[in-house]
């Protein structure tokens, strides 16, 4: 119990800052996790540009097979 009290006391300013500003780093941690997954799945890239493109593709939410759009007459 004493360890928990010390932990809370040590992090109290950060906890209070969250309640004041309502900002967390959850989005950044999520992106880091997704980038790590891309890197692990690839088992290496030939050059940094290929890795950068893969990160943009997977983190950008792009659809690998987009729907085919058809043109229709207006009016």
PDB file with SEQRES, HELIX, SHEET and CRYST1 records, atoms N, CA, C and O in Angstrom:
SEQRES   1 A   75  UNK UNK UNK UNK UNK UNK UNK UNK UNK UNK UNK UNK UNK          
SEQRES   2 A   75  UNK UNK UNK UNK UNK UNK UNK UNK UNK UNK UNK UNK UNK          
SEQRES   3 A   75  UNK UNK UNK UNK UNK UNK UNK UNK UNK UNK UNK UNK UNK          
SEQRES   4 A   75  UNK UNK UNK UNK UNK UNK UNK UNK UNK UNK UNK UNK UNK          
SEQRES   5 A   75  UNK UNK UNK UNK UNK UNK UNK UNK UNK UNK UNK UNK UNK          
SEQRES   6 A   75  UNK UNK UNK UNK UNK UNK UNK UNK UNK UNK                      
HELIX    1 AA1 UNK A    2  UNK A   21  1                                  20    
HELIX    2 AA2 UNK A   26  UNK A   42  1                                  17    
HELIX    3 AA3 UNK A   48  UNK A   59  1                                  12    
CRYST1    1.000    1.000    1.000  90.00  90.00  90.00 P 1           1          
ATOM      1  N   UNK A   1       0.810  -1.197   0.000  1.00  0.00           N  
ATOM      2  CA  UNK A   1       0.000   0.000   0.000  1.00  0.00           C  
ATOM      3  C   UNK A   1       0.852   1.259   0.000  1.00  0.00           C  
ATOM      4  O   UNK A   1       0.498   2.263  -0.617  1.00  0.00           O  
ATOM      5  N   UNK A   2       1.968   1.194   0.692  1.00  0.00           N  
ATOM      6  CA  UNK A   2       2.836   2.363   0.766  1.00  0.00           C  
ATOM      7  C   UNK A   2       3.397   2.701  -0.618  1.00  0.00           C  
ATOM      8  O   UNK A   2       3.545   3.874  -0.961  1.00  0.00           O  
ATOM      9  N   UNK A   3       3.712   1.664  -1.413  1.00  0.00           N  
ATOM     10  CA  UNK A   3       4.230   1.882  -2.759  1.00  0.00           C  
ATOM     11  C   UNK A   3       3.220   2.570  -3.662  1.00  0.00           C  
ATOM     12  O   UNK A   3       3.582   3.407  -4.488  1.00  0.00           O  
ATOM     13  N   UNK A   4       1.956   2.216  -3.500  1.00  0.00           N  
ATOM     14  CA  UNK A   4       0.892   2.832  -4.306  1.00  0.00           C  
ATOM     15  C   UNK A   4       0.753   4.300  -3.943  1.00  0.00           C  
ATOM     16  O   UNK A   4       0.586   5.147  -4.820  1.00  0.00           O  
ATOM     17  N   UNK A   5       0.820   4.601  -2.654  1.00  0.00           N  
ATOM     18  CA  UNK A   5       0.709   5.989  -2.208  1.00  0.00           C  
ATOM     19  C   UNK A   5       1.865   6.828  -2.761  1.00  0.00           C  
ATOM     20  O   UNK A   5       1.667   7.972  -3.171  1.00  0.00           O  
ATOM     21  N   UNK A   6       3.064   6.256  -2.769  1.00  0.00           N  
ATOM     22  CA  UNK A   6       4.215   6.988  -3.329  1.00  0.00           C  
ATOM     23  C   UNK A   6       4.046   7.201  -4.834  1.00  0.00           C  
ATOM     24  O   UNK A   6       4.365   8.267  -5.361  1.00  0.00           O  
ATOM     25  N   UNK A   7       3.539   6.173  -5.514  1.00  0.00           N  
ATOM     26  CA  UNK A   7       3.319   6.281  -6.958  1.00  0.00           C  
ATOM     27  C   UNK A   7       2.328   7.395  -7.267  1.00  0.00           C  
ATOM     28  O   UNK A   7       2.570   8.208  -8.159  1.00  0.00           O  
ATOM     29  N   UNK A   8       1.234   7.441  -6.552  1.00  0.00           N  
ATOM     30  CA  UNK A   8       0.223   8.489  -6.768  1.00  0.00           C  
ATOM     31  C   UNK A   8       0.795   9.852  -6.435  1.00  0.00           C  
ATOM     32  O   UNK A   8       0.566  10.815  -7.167  1.00  0.00           O  
ATOM     33  N   UNK A   9       1.529   9.947  -5.351  1.00  0.00           N  
ATOM     34  CA  UNK A   9       2.121  11.226  -4.962  1.00  0.00           C  
ATOM     35  C   UNK A   9       3.135  11.699  -6.003  1.00  0.00           C  
ATOM     36  O   UNK A   9       3.221  12.893  -6.288  1.00  0.00           O  
ATOM     37  N   UNK A  10       3.896  10.774  -6.563  1.00  0.00           N  
ATOM     38  CA  UNK A  10       4.910  11.122  -7.557  1.00  0.00           C  
ATOM     39  C   UNK A  10       4.269  11.605  -8.864  1.00  0.00           C  
ATOM     40  O   UNK A  10       4.813  12.487  -9.527  1.00  0.00           O  
ATOM     41  N   UNK A  11       3.133  11.042  -9.235  1.00  0.00           N  
ATOM     42  CA  UNK A  11       2.484  11.385 -10.507  1.00  0.00           C  
ATOM     43  C   UNK A  11       1.305  12.331 -10.357  1.00  0.00           C  
ATOM     44  O   UNK A  11       0.623  12.617 -11.342  1.00  0.00           O  
ATOM     45  N   UNK A  12       1.051  12.817  -9.175  1.00  0.00           N  
ATOM     46  CA  UNK A  12      -0.104  13.683  -8.939  1.00  0.00           C  
ATOM     47  C   UNK A  12      -0.120  14.932  -9.826  1.00  0.00           C  
ATOM     48  O   UNK A  12      -1.179  15.267 -10.357  1.00  0.00           O  
ATOM     49  N   UNK A  13       1.000  15.635 -10.010  1.00  0.00           N  
ATOM     50  CA  UNK A  13       0.938  16.812 -10.895  1.00  0.00           C  
ATOM     51  C   UNK A  13       0.488  16.464 -12.319  1.00  0.00           C  
ATOM     52  O   UNK A  13      -0.268  17.218 -12.932  1.00  0.00           O  
ATOM     53  N   UNK A  14       0.951  15.326 -12.845  1.00  0.00           N  
ATOM     54  CA  UNK A  14       0.544  14.925 -14.196  1.00  0.00           C  
ATOM     55  C   UNK A  14      -0.933  14.547 -14.253  1.00  0.00           C  
ATOM     56  O   UNK A  14      -1.611  14.859 -15.232  1.00  0.00           O  
ATOM     57  N   UNK A  15      -1.428  13.895 -13.240  1.00  0.00           N  
ATOM     58  CA  UNK A  15      -2.845  13.522 -13.191  1.00  0.00           C  
ATOM     59  C   UNK A  15      -3.703  14.777 -13.134  1.00  0.00           C  
ATOM     60  O   UNK A  15      -4.713  14.872 -13.831  1.00  0.00           O  
ATOM     61  N   UNK A  16      -3.314  15.722 -12.323  1.00  0.00           N  
ATOM     62  CA  UNK A  16      -4.077  16.971 -12.219  1.00  0.00           C  
ATOM     63  C   UNK A  16      -4.013  17.768 -13.523  1.00  0.00           C  
ATOM     64  O   UNK A  16      -4.985  18.429 -13.887  1.00  0.00           O  
ATOM     65  N   UNK A  17      -2.894  17.714 -14.221  1.00  0.00           N  
ATOM     66  CA  UNK A  17      -2.776  18.384 -15.514  1.00  0.00           C  
ATOM     67  C   UNK A  17      -3.760  17.788 -16.510  1.00  0.00           C  
ATOM     68  O   UNK A  17      -4.355  18.520 -17.301  1.00  0.00           O  
ATOM     69  N   UNK A  18      -3.942  16.461 -16.484  1.00  0.00           N  
ATOM     70  CA  UNK A  18      -4.917  15.836 -17.380  1.00  0.00           C  
ATOM     71  C   UNK A  18      -6.313  16.387 -17.113  1.00  0.00           C  
ATOM     72  O   UNK A  18      -7.030  16.722 -18.056  1.00  0.00           O  
ATOM     73  N   UNK A  19      -6.707  16.485 -15.855  1.00  0.00           N  
ATOM     74  CA  UNK A  19      -8.057  16.971 -15.550  1.00  0.00           C  
ATOM     75  C   UNK A  19      -8.226  18.444 -15.908  1.00  0.00           C  
ATOM     76  O   UNK A  19      -9.344  18.901 -16.142  1.00  0.00           O  
ATOM     77  N   UNK A  20      -7.128  19.185 -15.953  1.00  0.00           N  
ATOM     78  CA  UNK A  20      -7.216  20.592 -16.328  1.00  0.00           C  
ATOM     79  C   UNK A  20      -7.311  20.758 -17.841  1.00  0.00           C  
ATOM     80  O   UNK A  20      -8.109  21.563 -18.321  1.00  0.00           O  
ATOM     81  N   UNK A  21      -6.502  20.000 -18.610  1.00  0.00           N  
ATOM     82  CA  UNK A  21      -6.422  20.199 -20.059  1.00  0.00           C  
ATOM     83  C   UNK A  21      -7.127  19.127 -20.888  1.00  0.00           C  
ATOM     84  O   UNK A  21      -7.431  19.366 -22.056  1.00  0.00           O  
ATOM     85  N   UNK A  22      -7.394  17.954 -20.314  1.00  0.00           N  
ATOM     86  CA  UNK A  22      -8.050  16.832 -21.006  1.00  0.00           C  
ATOM     87  C   UNK A  22      -7.282  16.403 -22.259  1.00  0.00           C  
ATOM     88  O   UNK A  22      -7.884  16.131 -23.298  1.00  0.00           O  
ATOM     89  N   UNK A  23      -5.968  16.345 -22.157  1.00  0.00           N  
ATOM     90  CA  UNK A  23      -5.138  15.931 -23.275  1.00  0.00           C  
ATOM     91  C   UNK A  23      -4.302  14.737 -22.841  1.00  0.00           C  
ATOM     92  O   UNK A  23      -3.722  14.737 -21.755  1.00  0.00           O  
ATOM     93  N   UNK A  24      -4.243  13.705 -23.705  1.00  0.00           N  
ATOM     94  CA  UNK A  24      -3.397  12.540 -23.444  1.00  0.00           C  
ATOM     95  C   UNK A  24      -2.539  12.275 -24.673  1.00  0.00           C  
ATOM     96  O   UNK A  24      -2.726  12.894 -25.721  1.00  0.00           O  
ATOM     97  N   UNK A  25      -1.615  11.366 -24.536  1.00  0.00           N  
ATOM     98  CA  UNK A  25      -0.773  10.994 -25.664  1.00  0.00           C  
ATOM     99  C   UNK A  25      -1.226   9.665 -26.265  1.00  0.00           C  
ATOM    100  O   UNK A  25      -0.420   8.962 -26.875  1.00  0.00           O  
ATOM    101  N   UNK A  26      -2.481   9.315 -26.105  1.00  0.00           N  
ATOM    102  CA  UNK A  26      -3.006   8.040 -26.585  1.00  0.00           C  
ATOM    103  C   UNK A  26      -2.904   7.921 -28.103  1.00  0.00           C  
ATOM    104  O   UNK A  26      -2.584   6.846 -28.610  1.00  0.00           O  
ATOM    105  N   UNK A  27      -3.164   8.985 -28.828  1.00  0.00           N  
ATOM    106  CA  UNK A  27      -3.102   8.928 -30.298  1.00  0.00           C  
ATOM    107  C   UNK A  27      -1.670   8.665 -30.758  1.00  0.00           C  
ATOM    108  O   UNK A  27      -1.434   7.861 -31.659  1.00  0.00           O  
ATOM    109  N   UNK A  28      -0.724   9.350 -30.130  1.00  0.00           N  
ATOM    110  CA  UNK A  28       0.684   9.142 -30.498  1.00  0.00           C  
ATOM    111  C   UNK A  28       1.121   7.711 -30.192  1.00  0.00           C  
ATOM    112  O   UNK A  28       1.843   7.104 -30.984  1.00  0.00           O  
ATOM    113  N   UNK A  29       0.698   7.171 -29.065  1.00  0.00           N  
ATOM    114  CA  UNK A  29       1.049   5.793 -28.712  1.00  0.00           C  
ATOM    115  C   UNK A  29       0.417   4.803 -29.689  1.00  0.00           C  
ATOM    116  O   UNK A  29       1.035   3.798 -30.041  1.00  0.00           O  
ATOM    117  N   UNK A  30      -0.802   5.080 -30.126  1.00  0.00           N  
ATOM    118  CA  UNK A  30      -1.466   4.218 -31.094  1.00  0.00           C  
ATOM    119  C   UNK A  30      -0.737   4.203 -32.431  1.00  0.00           C  
ATOM    120  O   UNK A  30      -0.568   3.149 -33.044  1.00  0.00           O  
ATOM    121  N   UNK A  31      -0.303   5.387 -32.880  1.00  0.00           N  
ATOM    122  CA  UNK A  31       0.454   5.457 -34.131  1.00  0.00           C  
ATOM    123  C   UNK A  31       1.790   4.738 -34.004  1.00  0.00           C  
ATOM    124  O   UNK A  31       2.211   4.045 -34.931  1.00  0.00           O  
ATOM    125  N   UNK A  32       2.461   4.895 -32.864  1.00  0.00           N  
ATOM    126  CA  UNK A  32       3.727   4.191 -32.648  1.00  0.00           C  
ATOM    127  C   UNK A  32       3.522   2.683 -32.713  1.00  0.00           C  
ATOM    128  O   UNK A  32       4.344   1.964 -33.282  1.00  0.00           O  
ATOM    129  N   UNK A  33       2.436   2.209 -32.137  1.00  0.00           N  
ATOM    130  CA  UNK A  33       2.146   0.782 -32.159  1.00  0.00           C  
ATOM    131  C   UNK A  33       1.907   0.295 -33.579  1.00  0.00           C  
ATOM    132  O   UNK A  33       2.402  -0.763 -33.968  1.00  0.00           O  
ATOM    133  N   UNK A  34       1.146   1.067 -34.356  1.00  0.00           N  
ATOM    134  CA  UNK A  34       0.850   0.681 -35.738  1.00  0.00           C  
ATOM    135  C   UNK A  34       2.123   0.672 -36.587  1.00  0.00           C  
ATOM    136  O   UNK A  34       2.316  -0.223 -37.410  1.00  0.00           O  
ATOM    137  N   UNK A  35       2.991   1.668 -36.386  1.00  0.00           N  
ATOM    138  CA  UNK A  35       4.254   1.725 -37.126  1.00  0.00           C  
ATOM    139  C   UNK A  35       5.135   0.534 -36.754  1.00  0.00           C  
ATOM    140  O   UNK A  35       5.781  -0.055 -37.621  1.00  0.00           O  
ATOM    141  N   UNK A  36       5.163   0.180 -35.472  1.00  0.00           N  
ATOM    142  CA  UNK A  36       5.935  -0.987 -35.041  1.00  0.00           C  
ATOM    143  C   UNK A  36       5.425  -2.271 -35.673  1.00  0.00           C  
ATOM    144  O   UNK A  36       6.213  -3.145 -36.035  1.00  0.00           O  
ATOM    145  N   UNK A  37       4.110  -2.387 -35.806  1.00  0.00           N  
ATOM    146  CA  UNK A  37       3.521  -3.565 -36.447  1.00  0.00           C  
ATOM    147  C   UNK A  37       3.901  -3.634 -37.921  1.00  0.00           C  
ATOM    148  O   UNK A  37       4.214  -4.709 -38.433  1.00  0.00           O  
ATOM    149  N   UNK A  38       3.874  -2.486 -38.608  1.00  0.00           N  
ATOM    150  CA  UNK A  38       4.270  -2.450 -40.023  1.00  0.00           C  
ATOM    151  C   UNK A  38       5.721  -2.899 -40.157  1.00  0.00           C  
ATOM    152  O   UNK A  38       6.058  -3.664 -41.061  1.00  0.00           O  
ATOM    153  N   UNK A  39       6.565  -2.430 -39.273  1.00  0.00           N  
ATOM    154  CA  UNK A  39       7.987  -2.765 -39.333  1.00  0.00           C  
ATOM    155  C   UNK A  39       8.227  -4.251 -39.054  1.00  0.00           C  
ATOM    156  O   UNK A  39       9.061  -4.877 -39.709  1.00  0.00           O  
ATOM    157  N   UNK A  40       7.510  -4.809 -38.100  1.00  0.00           N  
ATOM    158  CA  UNK A  40       7.678  -6.226 -37.771  1.00  0.00           C  
ATOM    159  C   UNK A  40       7.165  -7.132 -38.892  1.00  0.00           C  
ATOM    160  O   UNK A  40       7.787  -8.150 -39.197  1.00  0.00           O  
ATOM    161  N   UNK A  41       6.058  -6.776 -39.494  1.00  0.00           N  
ATOM    162  CA  UNK A  41       5.501  -7.589 -40.575  1.00  0.00           C  
ATOM    163  C   UNK A  41       6.393  -7.598 -41.806  1.00  0.00           C  
ATOM    164  O   UNK A  41       6.436  -8.590 -42.534  1.00  0.00           O  
ATOM    165  N   UNK A  42       7.096  -6.517 -42.041  1.00  0.00           N  
ATOM    166  CA  UNK A  42       7.874  -6.392 -43.265  1.00  0.00           C  
ATOM    167  C   UNK A  42       9.177  -7.170 -43.213  1.00  0.00           C  
ATOM    168  O   UNK A  42       9.697  -7.556 -44.259  1.00  0.00           O  
ATOM    169  N   UNK A  43       9.717  -7.410 -42.032  1.00  0.00           N  
ATOM    170  CA  UNK A  43      11.025  -8.061 -41.882  1.00  0.00           C  
ATOM    171  C   UNK A  43      12.094  -7.296 -42.647  1.00  0.00           C  
ATOM    172  O   UNK A  43      13.001  -7.897 -43.224  1.00  0.00           O  
ATOM    173  N   UNK A  44      11.991  -5.999 -42.652  1.00  0.00           N  
ATOM    174  CA  UNK A  44      12.996  -5.151 -43.291  1.00  0.00           C  
ATOM    175  C   UNK A  44      12.542  -4.604 -44.626  1.00  0.00           C  
ATOM    176  O   UNK A  44      11.740  -5.225 -45.324  1.00  0.00           O  
ATOM    177  N   UNK A  45      13.046  -3.462 -44.973  1.00  0.00           N  
ATOM    178  CA  UNK A  45      12.754  -2.818 -46.253  1.00  0.00           C  
ATOM    179  C   UNK A  45      14.064  -2.573 -46.981  1.00  0.00           C  
ATOM    180  O   UNK A  45      15.118  -2.458 -46.357  1.00  0.00           O  
ATOM    181  N   UNK A  46      13.993  -2.492 -48.303  1.00  0.00           N  
ATOM    182  CA  UNK A  46      15.203  -2.261 -49.087  1.00  0.00           C  
ATOM    183  C   UNK A  46      15.777  -0.874 -48.849  1.00  0.00           C  
ATOM    184  O   UNK A  46      16.994  -0.690 -48.824  1.00  0.00           O  
ATOM    185  N   UNK A  47      14.895   0.094 -48.677  1.00  0.00           N  
ATOM    186  CA  UNK A  47      15.373   1.444 -48.392  1.00  0.00           C  
ATOM    187  C   UNK A  47      14.344   2.169 -47.525  1.00  0.00           C  
ATOM    188  O   UNK A  47      13.202   1.723 -47.414  1.00  0.00           O  
ATOM    189  N   UNK A  48      14.741   3.274 -46.916  1.00  0.00           N  
ATOM    190  CA  UNK A  48      13.835   4.007 -46.027  1.00  0.00           C  
ATOM    191  C   UNK A  48      12.579   4.535 -46.719  1.00  0.00           C  
ATOM    192  O   UNK A  48      11.535   4.679 -46.082  1.00  0.00           O  
ATOM    193  N   UNK A  49      12.674   4.821 -48.012  1.00  0.00           N  
ATOM    194  CA  UNK A  49      11.498   5.341 -48.722  1.00  0.00           C  
ATOM    195  C   UNK A  49      10.376   4.302 -48.781  1.00  0.00           C  
ATOM    196  O   UNK A  49       9.205   4.657 -48.645  1.00  0.00           O  
ATOM    197  N   UNK A  50      10.712   3.037 -48.978  1.00  0.00           N  
ATOM    198  CA  UNK A  50       9.686   1.992 -49.003  1.00  0.00           C  
ATOM    199  C   UNK A  50       9.004   1.875 -47.645  1.00  0.00           C  
ATOM    200  O   UNK A  50       7.791   1.687 -47.562  1.00  0.00           O  
ATOM    201  N   UNK A  51       9.791   1.987 -46.589  1.00  0.00           N  
ATOM    202  CA  UNK A  51       9.221   1.936 -45.236  1.00  0.00           C  
ATOM    203  C   UNK A  51       8.299   3.127 -45.006  1.00  0.00           C  
ATOM    204  O   UNK A  51       7.215   2.979 -44.441  1.00  0.00           O  
ATOM    205  N   UNK A  52       8.728   4.301 -45.441  1.00  0.00           N  
ATOM    206  CA  UNK A  52       7.915   5.510 -45.267  1.00  0.00           C  
ATOM    207  C   UNK A  52       6.586   5.376 -46.007  1.00  0.00           C  
ATOM    208  O   UNK A  52       5.542   5.754 -45.477  1.00  0.00           O  
ATOM    209  N   UNK A  53       6.618   4.848 -47.215  1.00  0.00           N  
ATOM    210  CA  UNK A  53       5.395   4.663 -48.001  1.00  0.00           C  
ATOM    211  C   UNK A  53       4.463   3.670 -47.312  1.00  0.00           C  
ATOM    212  O   UNK A  53       3.251   3.880 -47.280  1.00  0.00           O  
ATOM    213  N   UNK A  54       5.018   2.592 -46.762  1.00  0.00           N  
ATOM    214  CA  UNK A  54       4.196   1.595 -46.067  1.00  0.00           C  
ATOM    215  C   UNK A  54       3.540   2.203 -44.830  1.00  0.00           C  
ATOM    216  O   UNK A  54       2.376   1.921 -44.546  1.00  0.00           O  
ATOM    217  N   UNK A  55       4.271   3.026 -44.098  1.00  0.00           N  
ATOM    218  CA  UNK A  55       3.704   3.676 -42.909  1.00  0.00           C  
ATOM    219  C   UNK A  55       2.582   4.616 -43.313  1.00  0.00           C  
ATOM    220  O   UNK A  55       1.519   4.616 -42.693  1.00  0.00           O  
ATOM    221  N   UNK A  56       2.807   5.424 -44.354  1.00  0.00           N  
ATOM    222  CA  UNK A  56       1.746   6.324 -44.820  1.00  0.00           C  
ATOM    223  C   UNK A  56       0.514   5.538 -45.248  1.00  0.00           C  
ATOM    224  O   UNK A  56      -0.610   5.937 -44.945  1.00  0.00           O  
ATOM    225  N   UNK A  57       0.713   4.428 -45.947  1.00  0.00           N  
ATOM    226  CA  UNK A  57      -0.410   3.630 -46.425  1.00  0.00           C  
ATOM    227  C   UNK A  57      -1.213   3.060 -45.267  1.00  0.00           C  
ATOM    228  O   UNK A  57      -2.438   3.181 -45.245  1.00  0.00           O  
ATOM    229  N   UNK A  58      -0.532   2.435 -44.296  1.00  0.00           N  
ATOM    230  CA  UNK A  58      -1.242   1.758 -43.208  1.00  0.00           C  
ATOM    231  C   UNK A  58      -1.797   2.731 -42.171  1.00  0.00           C  
ATOM    232  O   UNK A  58      -2.862   2.479 -41.606  1.00  0.00           O  
ATOM    233  N   UNK A  59      -1.111   3.816 -41.916  1.00  0.00           N  
ATOM    234  CA  UNK A  59      -1.586   4.779 -40.913  1.00  0.00           C  
ATOM    235  C   UNK A  59      -2.558   5.790 -41.514  1.00  0.00           C  
ATOM    236  O   UNK A  59      -3.288   6.461 -40.784  1.00  0.00           O  
ATOM    237  N   UNK A  60      -2.570   5.899 -42.832  1.00  0.00           N  
ATOM    238  CA  UNK A  60      -3.456   6.860 -43.482  1.00  0.00           C  
ATOM    239  C   UNK A  60      -4.859   6.345 -43.707  1.00  0.00           C  
ATOM    240  O   UNK A  60      -5.737   7.096 -44.133  1.00  0.00           O  
ATOM    241  N   UNK A  61      -5.085   5.059 -43.423  1.00  0.00           N  
ATOM    242  CA  UNK A  61      -6.418   4.496 -43.593  1.00  0.00           C  
ATOM    243  C   UNK A  61      -6.825   4.338 -45.040  1.00  0.00           C  
ATOM    244  O   UNK A  61      -8.015   4.381 -45.354  1.00  0.00           O  
ATOM    245  N   UNK A  62      -5.863   4.156 -45.928  1.00  0.00           N  
ATOM    246  CA  UNK A  62      -6.192   4.005 -47.338  1.00  0.00           C  
ATOM    247  C   UNK A  62      -6.789   2.634 -47.613  1.00  0.00           C  
ATOM    248  O   UNK A  62      -6.424   1.644 -46.979  1.00  0.00           O  
ATOM    249  N   UNK A  63      -7.705   2.591 -48.560  1.00  0.00           N  
ATOM    250  CA  UNK A  63      -8.330   1.340 -48.957  1.00  0.00           C  
ATOM    251  C   UNK A  63      -7.515   0.733 -50.085  1.00  0.00           C  
ATOM    252  O   UNK A  63      -7.283   1.375 -51.109  1.00  0.00           O  
ATOM    253  N   UNK A  64      -7.085  -0.496 -49.896  1.00  0.00           N  
ATOM    254  CA  UNK A  64      -6.252  -1.158 -50.897  1.00  0.00           C  
ATOM    255  C   UNK A  64      -7.029  -1.430 -52.186  1.00  0.00           C  
ATOM    256  O   UNK A  64      -6.456  -1.417 -53.275  1.00  0.00           O  
ATOM    257  N   UNK A  65      -8.313  -1.672 -52.060  1.00  0.00           N  
ATOM    258  CA  UNK A  65      -9.171  -1.945 -53.214  1.00  0.00           C  
ATOM    259  C   UNK A  65     -10.336  -0.956 -53.215  1.00  0.00           C  
ATOM    260  O   UNK A  65     -11.439  -1.309 -52.796  1.00  0.00           O  
ATOM    261  N   UNK A  66     -10.112   0.266 -53.673  1.00  0.00           N  
ATOM    262  CA  UNK A  66     -11.193   1.266 -53.643  1.00  0.00           C  
ATOM    263  C   UNK A  66     -12.332   0.882 -54.586  1.00  0.00           C  
ATOM    264  O   UNK A  66     -12.129   0.181 -55.578  1.00  0.00           O  
ATOM    265  N   UNK A  67     -13.510   1.347 -54.262  1.00  0.00           N  
ATOM    266  CA  UNK A  67     -14.690   1.067 -55.085  1.00  0.00           C  
ATOM    267  C   UNK A  67     -14.558   1.785 -56.421  1.00  0.00           C  
ATOM    268  O   UNK A  67     -14.035   2.897 -56.500  1.00  0.00           O  
ATOM    269  N   UNK A  68     -15.040   1.132 -57.460  1.00  0.00           N  
ATOM    270  CA  UNK A  68     -14.993   1.711 -58.791  1.00  0.00           C  
ATOM    271  C   UNK A  68     -16.122   2.740 -58.895  1.00  0.00           C  
ATOM    272  O   UNK A  68     -17.286   2.437 -58.631  1.00  0.00           O  
ATOM    273  N   UNK A  69     -15.756   3.946 -59.279  1.00  0.00           N  
ATOM    274  CA  UNK A  69     -16.764   4.989 -59.436  1.00  0.00           C  
ATOM    275  C   UNK A  69     -17.205   5.039 -60.881  1.00  0.00           C  
ATOM    276  O   UNK A  69     -16.387   4.938 -61.796  1.00  0.00           O  
ATOM    277  N   UNK A  70     -18.494   5.194 -61.080  1.00  0.00           N  
ATOM    278  CA  UNK A  70     -19.016   5.315 -62.433  1.00  0.00           C  
ATOM    279  C   UNK A  70     -19.572   6.723 -62.637  1.00  0.00           C  
ATOM    280  O   UNK A  70     -20.054   7.360 -61.701  1.00  0.00           O  
ATOM    281  N   UNK A  71     -19.494   7.182 -63.855  1.00  0.00           N  
ATOM    282  CA  UNK A  71     -20.015   8.502 -64.163  1.00  0.00           C  
ATOM    283  C   UNK A  71     -21.486   8.365 -64.579  1.00  0.00           C  
ATOM    284  O   UNK A  71     -21.862   7.446 -65.307  1.00  0.00           O  
ATOM    285  N   UNK A  72     -22.280   9.278 -64.109  1.00  0.00           N  
ATOM    286  CA  UNK A  72     -23.694   9.290 -64.479  1.00  0.00           C  
ATOM    287  C   UNK A  72     -24.011  10.636 -65.111  1.00  0.00           C  
ATOM    288  O   UNK A  72     -23.335  11.635 -64.867  1.00  0.00           O  
ATOM    289  N   UNK A  73     -25.060  10.637 -65.932  1.00  0.00           N  
ATOM    290  CA  UNK A  73     -25.481  11.881 -66.557  1.00  0.00           C  
ATOM    291  C   UNK A  73     -26.167  12.753 -65.536  1.00  0.00           C  
ATOM    292  O   UNK A  73     -26.953  12.283 -64.713  1.00  0.00           O  
ATOM    293  N   UNK A  74     -25.855  14.034 -65.603  1.00  0.00           N  
ATOM    294  CA  UNK A  74     -26.456  15.009 -64.698  1.00  0.00           C  
ATOM    295  C   UNK A  74     -27.712  15.532 -65.366  1.00  0.00           C  
ATOM    296  O   UNK A  74     -27.704  15.873 -66.549  1.00  0.00           O  
ATOM    297  N   UNK A  75     -28.802  15.593 -64.594  1.00  0.00           N  
ATOM    298  CA  UNK A  75     -30.005  16.231 -65.098  1.00  0.00           C  
ATOM    299  C   UNK A  75     -31.007  15.368 -65.603  1.00  0.00           C  
ATOM    300  O   UNK A  75     -32.057  15.833 -66.048  1.00  0.00           O  
TER     301      UNK A  75                                                      
END                                                                             
